[in-house]
Amino acid sequence: MITTKQIEELALHQALMVVFVNVGEEGWPDDPMEFLERARDEDGFESNDEMVPWQPFEYYDAHSLCDEVHTFATTFEQVINEALILDRG
C-alpha cells in the first residue's frame, strides 16, 4: 500500500517537473524546496546549483515559484488520494 509520505514525494516531484525545466539534471539541488526557500528568504543567496523555470514561470521570483510548486503539489496529492479512493471503491 502506498504511504502518505510516498504520495507527498510523488506529488512534489511532479509539481517541480511542471514548474522547472531541469529537474534531476546536473546542477539540480539535492533539496529543491530548501533551495527555493533559501532563495526566497535570504538576501544575496548564491549557489552553484540551479533551478530553471519553464517559460510561463521564467519571470517569477523565488517566492512566487515556491507558491506555485506548493499549489501544484497540493493539487496532485488531492488527485492521487481521490484516485486511490475510487480504486478501493
N, C-alpha and C positions, 0 to 999 in steps of 0.2 A: 504494500500500500504506500502511496506517495505521502510524504510528510508535509506539514505546513512550511517547514524550512526549505524543502525542495521546491515547493510551489513558489515561494518568495524569491528564491535564487533564479529559477527559470524565468519568472516574470521580470525580474530586474535585468537579466541578461537580454531578454527580448526588447525591453524598453531602451536599453543602451544601444542596441542594434538599430532601432528606429531613429534615434537622435544622432548617433555618431557613425562616421564612415569607417573608422579604423579599429573597430572592436577586435581585440585579440591579436592585432598585428604588433610588430616590433615598435617599441616606444609607448605601447599602451600601459597605463599604470596598473600595478598589481591590485590596488584597491581603488577602482574608479570613483566610487562615491566619496571616499575620503579625499581623493584628489580634487573633485569638484567642490566639496565643502571647504577645503582649504583655499582653493582659488576664489571662492565666494567671500570667505571671511577674513583672509589675510591680505593686507596691503602689500604689494610688491612680491606676491607669491611667485616663485620661479621653480621650474623643474625641467629635467631632461625628458620627462615623459610628455606625451601629447595626446589630447582628445580632439579629434577633428569633426566638427558638426556637419551633418548633411546640409545641403543648400538652404532648405527652408529655415534652418536654425542658425545659419552662419553669422548672423549679426546679434544673436542673443548673448547677454552677459552670463557669467557663471551662475548668478542667482536664478535667472530665467531657465537656463539649461538644467539646473538641479530640479527646479519645479516641474519642468516637462518630463524628465525621467521619472520622478516620483508619481506624476499623474498617469503616465503610461503604465508603469509597473503596477499601480493600484488597480487600474482597469484590467490589465492582463490577469492579475490574481483573481479578480472577481469572475472573469470569463472562465478561467480554469476551474474554479470552485463550482460554478454553475454547471459546467460540462460534467464534472465528477458527480454532482447530484443527479443529473439526468441519467448518467450511465448506471448509477446504483439503483435508480428507479424508486 
